[in-house]
Amino acid sequence: MSTPEDHTADHNSSKPSRRSLIGWGGAGLALGAAAAGGAVAVARTGGDADPAGAAAGGPVAFHAAHQAGIATPVQDRLHFAAFDVKTDDRAEFATMLKDWTAAARRMTAGKAVGEGAYGGLAEAPPDDTGEALGLKPSRLTLTIGFGPSLFGRFGLADRRPEALVDLPRFAGDNLDGARSGGDLCVQACADDPQVAVHAIRNLARIGFGKVSVRWSQLGFGKTSSTTPEAQTPRNLMGFKDGTRNIAGTETDRLRKYVWVAESDGPDWMTGGSYLVARRIRMHIEPWDRTSLQEQEDIFGRDKGEGAPVGKAKERDEPFLKAMLPDAHVRLAHPDSNGGATILRRGYSFTDGTDGLGRLDAGLFFLAYQRDVREGFIPIQRNLATDALNEYIQHVGSAVFAVPPGVRDADDWWGRALFSASPTEG
Amino acid sequence: MSTPEDHTADHNSSKPSRRSLIGWGGAGLALGAAAAGGAVAVARTGGDADPAGAAAGGPVAFHAAHQAGIATPVQDRLHFAAFDVKTDDRAEFATMLKDWTAAARRMTAGKAVGEGAYGGLAEAPPDDTGEALGLKPSRLTLTIGFGPSLFGRFGLADRRPEALVDLPRFAGDNLDGARSGGDLCVQACADDPQVAVHAIRNLARIGFGKVSVRWSQLGFGKTSSTTPEAQTPRNLMGFKDGTRNIAGTETDRLRKYVWVAESDGPDWMTGGSYLVARRIRMHIEPWDRTSLQEQEDIFGRDKGEGAPVGKAKERDEPFLKAMLPDAHVRLAHPDSNGGATILRRGYSFTDGTDGLGRLDAGLFFLAYQRDVREGFIPIQRNLATDALNEYIQHVGSAVFAVPPGVRDADDWWGRALFSASPTEG
C-alpha cells in the first residue's frame, strides 16, 4: 500500500540551522558531505529536520545530520534486527561497522552491496545476496542503535550515555529474554518488504563471525504516521492510535523531544536519539468479543472516525476529562505525563500462532525520544492503569542509543563513539 | 510493491465455455449468479479461466466457476491459515462455512464483514474488527481448502477424493507437526498485507468455538508470477525460480494441469483443484558463503538475468543437458518428471530468528494441481537428488482439496460436499 503521505517532501529541511551545523561539525563539513556523498546525498543533504523522504520509490538521503528512519515519513514495511556481538576484537568490530556503513550507503541508494555484484569473480561468493536486484530503492532507511550491553565491551564503559538507562520493570511486563535486549540494532524501513529484509540479511552476512542476530521482527504494516496530513493507520485493534504524533516537519518539536542536544551530552550523541522497542502482543480474540462501546471507552476514541470522546474528527483536540480515567488516550496524553512526548514509529506484526489456536499478533512499538527518562518511562509508568492492559501484554523490550547521522563518505556508524574512546586514539 | 502484472485483466475470461457452464451447473445458474451476486459479480462473472484480477486495487470477483486466488495474477502479500475443527456438530460446522462465505463475499468486495459495522449496537461486539476500514479491496482473494483429516469427521469418509492422498515422506523432510496439516485452510492473498491479515483474523473470529487456528504463515513477498509478461520475482536465494509457471491466461494448461475435470471425480470437486503447501526453510547463511558459480550451477540459471545455462534471457527455453545432472531447474522441469506440471504461487517469509543467530527465512511454497499424484509428488520425488537440498529443508507440509468456486449469493463454501453427503439430505 502506498499512501499519499509517503511522497511528501519536507520543504522545511532545506535551510540548515546553526544547530544542524554543530551536529555536522561545522558548515564546511556539511558542504563537503554534500559534495562527497554522490548523487543521492547531493540531492537531499543538509537538512536539520532530517531528509523527509524522497519522491515515490526514490532513495532517502543517507548522509545527514540525523539518521534517516526517525523523522522520515514512515515507510510501509519494517524489518528490525537486534544483534549480539561475538568478537572481543575492537578493531575487528569497528571494521565491521565501517563495512556496514558502506553497505548501508549503497543499499539505501538502491544499489547492490558490491560494485560488480554479478559481474565479479564467479569463484567468490557474490557480494550481494541478490534478492533486491531490480527493485527500487523503495525509500529504504537503515538506522543503527547501540544497546546498554555494548558499553560493557571494548572499553566503552565511560562512554555510555546517562540517558541510556536500563528500562525498569513495568506493571504487566511479561518479557521474553530471547526477544529482548541486544548489543546493537538495525531498523530497516522500506515501502517494499523485500528491500528491508534484503538489507538486514546482508548486514547479518557482512557481520558473520562478529555479530549474530539475537532476534528480529518483521512489521507488515505501519501504525504511525509522521506526516500530519495523512490519516493515522489503524492498528490490529482496529483503532487509530498515536494521532498526535510528532511530524517529520515539526522542527521545533523534533528538537525539543527527539534529537539529543549538545548540552545533553555525551558529545558523540549530539544529533542522535534514543529508541525504545517493545513487542506488544495483542489478545485479539477476547478483544474481538468486547462490545463496541467498551472498545471505544477503553481507547477514548470512536472506532469509525477515530475522533476523541465527544469530538467529531480524528484530529480534534481531545477533551481528556470527558474520557474514563483509565482510557488509553487520556493516560498516554502529554497532559497526563508532565508533557512527556515521543515520536512513534510502530508496525503491526503477525507471527503465526501461539500453539493455543490464537494468532500471535500485535504491535511492534518503536519510539524515539531525546531522553528515555523523560519520554517512554514516565508514559509507560502512567499506562500501568490503562484499561487496554486487559487486552495487551509487553513480551519483548529493548532500548538503544541511536547516534547522529553519517556525515559523508568518510564517516561511519559509531565513528565518534569509537574514535573518542580512551582506549583508542 | 505494485508491479505492472498486477493490473492485467484477463480478457480471455469473458466468454464462458461449455465446461465452465457445467462447472456452474448450467447456463441458467450462471446467468442467475451474475444477477444475484451484486456489482462485483456482475463485473467479472462467468469466466472459465477464472477472474484474472481487477484493475489496480479493485476487487476480484468472488462468484465464479473456480475459486479466485489460483489463476488470479499473484498478489503481493499472503496470509495463510490452517484450522483444526473443534466441533462435532455437523450442522454447526456447515453454518460456520455459510457465515465464512458471506464474510468472504463482503471482504473480497472491500466491505466490512457486517452491514453496519460501526453504526450498529454499541453494546454488541463489532461485526468487523475494523483494521481494514478505509483500505481498498486490494485484490483480496480468499481460497478455502479441505484437508484429509476433515474427511474423518462429519460422516464424510466416503466423500474424500482419491486424489487427496496423504503426502509420502520425502527425502530430507524435517516436518514440524505444529506447522503441518490442518482440517481446513484459507489462503488470503492481497496487495495490502493488512487486508489479508484482517480477512484471516475475521474468519478465525467468526469460527470461534467451531475451529481454531492450527498454524498460520505470513508471506511478505510473492516469488511466483502467473502473468508471463512480468519478470519472475526473486526468491530469498536471489534467484528467479519457476519462470515457466502456468499463466492465468493459459486456459488449456489450466484445464490440463490445475482444474479438476468432471471425469476425475468426485462430483463436488469438479472445477476445483488440489493445493500442496510446504514451508521451506532456507539455510541462507551457508548459501551466502557459496560462490556465485556454484550457486548458478545449483540452480541451472545465471543469477543476474535468470537465464538457463548457456542461454541469454530468463524465458529462453532451457537446454537441460547443458546443466549439471542435479541442477534444480533440470530436475524440476516437466521433461524430467514425465510432464508433471504445477501452478506455483509461493511467497517469501521471514519469521524472526531460530535461536541460533540465524534468520528463520525461506519460501512458503504453494502449488495447485489437478491431481497431487501427478503433480507435486513426482516432482518432489525427483528433487530428492536436487543440489539445492544442501541449502533448504522442508519443515512444514499440508495438502488440501480446494473445491470449485462459489456460484452465487445462495451458494457457500463446501455446499456440494455437505449437501451430497449420505448422512445429510
Contacts between the chains, C-beta under 8 A, distances in Angstrom:
chain1	res1	chain2	res2	distance
A	1	B	135	7.1
A	1	B	136	7.8
A	1	B	138	7.3
A	1	B	191	7.3
A	1	B	192	4.3
A	1	B	194	7.2
A	2	B	2	7.3
A	77	B	220	7.3
A	79	B	350	7.0
A	84	B	357	7.3
A	117	B	304	7.8
A	118	B	292	6.9
A	118	B	302	7.7
A	118	B	303	5.5
A	118	B	304	3.9
A	119	B	304	7.9
A	120	B	292	6.9
A	121	B	292	7.5
A	122	B	291	6.6
A	122	B	292	5.0
A	122	B	293	3.8
A	122	B	296	7.6
A	123	B	291	5.0
A	123	B	292	7.7
A	123	B	293	5.8
A	124	B	291	5.8
A	124	B	292	6.7
A	125	B	288	6.4
A	125	B	289	5.3
A	125	B	290	6.0
A	125	B	291	5.7
A	125	B	292	6.9
A	126	B	238	7.4
A	126	B	292	4.8
A	126	B	295	7.2
A	126	B	303	6.8
A	128	B	238	7.9
A	129	B	236	7.8
A	129	B	237	7.8
A	129	B	238	5.1
A	129	B	284	7.4
A	129	B	288	5.6
A	130	B	234	6.5
A	130	B	237	7.6
A	130	B	238	2.5
A	130	B	239	7.2
A	130	B	303	5.5
A	131	B	234	4.6
A	131	B	235	6.8
A	131	B	236	5.4
A	131	B	237	7.4
A	131	B	238	4.7
A	131	B	348	7.8
A	132	B	234	7.8
A	133	B	234	6.5
A	133	B	238	7.0
A	133	B	304	7.0
A	134	B	231	6.9
A	134	B	234	7.6
A	135	B	1	7.1
A	136	B	1	7.9
A	138	B	1	7.2
A	178	B	355	6.5
A	179	B	352	7.8
A	191	B	1	7.3
A	192	B	1	4.2
A	192	B	221	7.7
A	193	B	220	4.1
A	193	B	221	5.7
A	194	B	1	7.2
A	194	B	220	7.1
A	194	B	221	4.5
A	194	B	233	7.9
A	194	B	234	7.8
A	194	B	348	6.9
A	197	B	220	6.8
A	197	B	221	7.8
A	197	B	236	7.5
A	197	B	348	7.4
A	197	B	350	5.4
A	197	B	361	7.4
A	200	B	359	7.8
A	201	B	236	7.6
A	201	B	284	6.6
A	201	B	288	7.9
A	201	B	359	6.3
A	201	B	361	7.4
A	204	B	285	7.8
A	204	B	359	6.7
A	205	B	285	7.2
A	205	B	288	4.7
A	208	B	285	6.8
A	208	B	288	8.0
A	208	B	289	7.6
A	212	B	357	3.0
A	212	B	358	7.8
A	213	B	353	4.9
A	213	B	357	5.3
A	213	B	358	6.8
A	213	B	359	6.1
A	214	B	353	7.2
A	214	B	357	7.4
A	215	B	352	6.1
A	215	B	353	5.6
A	216	B	350	7.2
A	216	B	352	5.1
A	216	B	353	5.5
A	216	B	359	6.4
A	217	B	352	6.5
A	218	B	218	7.3
A	218	B	220	6.4
A	218	B	350	5.6
A	218	B	351	7.4
A	218	B	352	7.5
A	220	B	77	7.3
A	220	B	193	4.1
A	220	B	194	7.1
A	220	B	197	6.8
A	220	B	218	6.4
A	220	B	220	6.7
A	221	B	192	7.7
A	221	B	193	5.7
A	221	B	194	4.5
A	221	B	197	7.8
A	231	B	134	6.9
A	233	B	194	7.9
A	234	B	130	6.5
A	234	B	131	4.6
A	234	B	132	7.8
A	234	B	133	6.6
A	234	B	134	7.6
A	234	B	194	7.8
A	235	B	131	6.8
A	236	B	129	7.8
A	236	B	131	5.4
A	236	B	197	7.5
A	236	B	201	7.6
A	237	B	129	7.8
A	237	B	130	7.6
A	237	B	131	7.4
A	238	B	126	7.4
A	238	B	128	7.8
A	238	B	129	5.1
A	238	B	130	2.5
A	238	B	131	4.7
A	238	B	133	7.0
A	239	B	130	7.2
A	284	B	129	7.4
A	284	B	201	6.6
A	285	B	204	7.8
A	285	B	205	7.3
A	285	B	208	6.8
A	288	B	125	6.4
A	288	B	129	5.7
A	288	B	201	7.9
A	288	B	205	4.7
A	288	B	208	8.0
A	289	B	125	5.3
A	289	B	208	7.6
A	290	B	125	6.0
A	291	B	122	6.6
A	291	B	123	5.0
A	291	B	124	5.8
A	291	B	125	5.7
A	292	B	118	6.9
A	292	B	120	7.0
A	292	B	121	7.4
A	292	B	122	5.0
A	292	B	123	7.7
A	292	B	124	6.7
A	292	B	125	6.9
A	292	B	126	4.8
A	293	B	122	3.8
A	293	B	123	5.8
A	295	B	126	7.2
A	296	B	122	7.7
A	302	B	118	7.7
A	303	B	118	5.5
A	303	B	126	6.8
A	303	B	130	5.5
A	304	B	117	7.8
A	304	B	118	3.9
A	304	B	119	7.8
A	304	B	133	7.0
A	348	B	131	7.8
A	348	B	194	6.9
A	348	B	197	7.5
A	350	B	79	7.0
A	350	B	197	5.4
A	350	B	216	7.2
A	350	B	218	5.6
A	351	B	218	7.4
A	351	B	351	5.9
A	351	B	352	6.6
A	352	B	179	7.8
A	352	B	215	6.1
A	352	B	216	5.1
A	352	B	217	6.5
A	352	B	218	7.5
A	352	B	351	6.6
A	353	B	213	4.9
A	353	B	214	7.1
A	353	B	215	5.6
A	353	B	216	5.5
A	355	B	178	6.5
A	357	B	84	7.2
A	357	B	212	3.0
A	357	B	213	5.3
A	357	B	214	7.3
A	358	B	212	7.8
A	358	B	213	6.8
A	359	B	200	7.8
A	359	B	201	6.3
A	359	B	204	6.7
A	359	B	213	6.1
A	359	B	216	6.4
A	361	B	197	7.4
A	361	B	201	7.4
